[in-house]
Amino acid sequence: MKFGLVYDFRNPERWRRPFPELYAALLEQIQEVERLGYDAVFVTEHHFINDGYCPSPLVALGAIAARTSRIRIGTWVALLPLYHPLRLAEDAAVVDQLSGGRLELGVGLGYREEEFAGFGIPLRHRRGRMEEGVEVLKRALAGERFSFEGRHFHLRDVRVTPPPCQQPFPLWLAARSPVTARRAARFRADLMLVGPPSVYEEYAAALRAQGEAPSRYRLLGLLAWAVSDDPERYWAEAGPHFAYTASLYGQWYSQRGDLPEDREWRQWATWSPEDFRRAGMVLVGTPEQVRDGILAARRVLPYDYIVSWATLPGQDPKRAMESLELFARKVMPALRAAAEPSEGQP
């Protein structure tokens, strides 16, 4: 079992600090979480958000690569339909080279109309661009010379140089619906789950139908945690920052309405930090309580990577370190020990 942290570099007006100061503090924090033994950090992507939500994850990962030496670095996720896939492949290859082969590239469909309109891409084209984009990415990141003729992209005799360090290159697809789960399986990609367990079951079934063993592919899931020896005190301080994060996602999902439950998420805009806690959207507790909560989640799904938000929007990175350090020192060792087979077992 591996543990990762998610960074979005958001800087809400309510808690705003100069962006260079925020970036410097978070890059310093990433160096510290590497020393603490975390396995990976992931950077997210959205565009045209007032709080400065990171629009350029691979640029951020280049800076992270230069400041770290061991920890895996990745996108969770790059919004593939907004890119020319060949250019994304080139950027990914350079970051993989800069990092010495540590990049995990996760891509997703995207859903915010404002983002597609801002780049002049019709929203109705996103699925077609996603399908073609993944095919181009896989071939480009394999280092082969190839041509491609699709509806959205036309490539003739191209090859990405330098190629990525890693071969085969690790590609993840995000899924929050049966359709996107089946797409991930069809492309034989690892899965970044942003939906209920039934989405993973759809993915696993599709892999088996293709003659593939699901255990050969990695599963990543977000299980937000807040760890403290005094959970109530910590959550009183951190809770408003989590509510800010979740309420905005609820607003975005409810506006899009791709899935039946999306419009129900509009209620998140009025929820308090305690509402999110009671709904099980964040594990708040002592190291022992958070350990038990993660073990319970892993009994439901075979997670290979479990990730949480590192520093919430507007939260002081130094205050966030209380939870991150306690998790590393008291929760990760117990979870890794629990995941190891007993003596005499395979």
C-alpha positions, 0 to 999 in steps of 0.5 A, a space after each residue: 500500500 502506497 500513500 500520496 498527497 494531492 496539491 492544487 495550489 489554491 489561494 482563496 481570497 478569504 485567506 489569500 497570501 502572495 502567490 510566490 510565498 504560497 508556492 515556496 511554502 508548498 514546495 518546501 512542504 513537499 520536500 519535507 513529506 518526501 523525507 517523511 516517507 510519503 510515496 507520491 505527490 500529485 498535482 491537480 488541474 483546473 482553469 479560470 478559477 478565482 483562487 488560482 487553482 493550478 492550471 499547469 500541473 506539469 510545470 508545477 511537477 517540473 519544479 517539484 522534480 528539481 527539489 526532490 529525488 525519490 518521491 513519485 510525482 504525478 497528475 491527478 489529473 491532466 484534463 486531456 481534452 483541453 490539450 493537443 495530446 502530442 504536446 502533452 506527451 512531450 511535456 510528460 516525457 521531459 518531466 519524466 527525464 528531469 525526475 529520473 523516471 518518477 512521473 505518473 501521468 493521470 488524465 481525465 475527461 473534464 466537465 466544466 463548460 467554462 474551461 472548454 469555452 475558454 480554450 475554444 473547444 466545444 464541450 460536445 467534442 470532449 469524449 472524442 478528443 479523450 478517446 483519440 488523445 489517449 490513443 495518441 498518448 500511449 503511442 507517443 509515450 512508447 517512444 515509437 514513430 507513428 502516424 495517426 488519423 482521427 477526427 480531431 487530431 492528424 499526425 504524420 510520421 512523428 516521434 517524441 524525443 526525448 522519450 520518457 525514461 520509463 518503459 512501459 510508461 505508467 498511464 492512469 485514467 480517471 473514472 467516476 462512471 461506468 462509461 469512463 471505467 470501461 474506457 480505462 479498461 479498454 486502454 489497459 490503463 491504471 485507474 484513478 477512482 473518483 466514484 463509488 466502488 461500483 465504478 471499480 467493479 465495472 472496470 474490473 469486469 471489463 478487464 476480465 472480459 478482455 482476458 486481463 487480470 484486474 490485479 495487474 493494474 493499479 487502483 488509486 483512491 482519494 480518502 481524505 484524512 485529518 490526523 491529530 492527537 486532539 482531533 476536535 481542535 484540529 478539525 475546528 481549525 482545518 474544517 472550514 478549509 475542507 468545506 471550501 474545497 468540497 463545496 466548490 466541487 459540489 457546485 461544479 458537479 451539480 452544474 454539469 449533471 452528467 450523473 444522476 447524483 450530480 445535482 444532489 451535490 448542490 447541497 454541499 454549498 450549504 454544508 458545514 465542516 461537521 456535515 462533511 465529517 458525518 457524511 464520511 467524506 473525511 476521516 477525522 481522528 486520532 492516528 488509531 482511528 484514521 488507521 482503522 478507517 483506511 483499513 476498512 476502506 481497503 477491505 472494500 476495494 484493493 487500493 494500491 495508492 491512497 491519497 489525501 489533500 496535503 494542504 487545504 485551500 487557504 490552510 497554513 502549510 505549517 499547520 497542515 504539517 501537524 496532520 501530515 507528520 503524524 500520519 507518516 509517523 504513526 499511521 503509515 507504518 501500521 498500515 504497511 504492516 497490516 498490508 504485508 502477508 503474515 510469516 509463512 504466507 505468500 
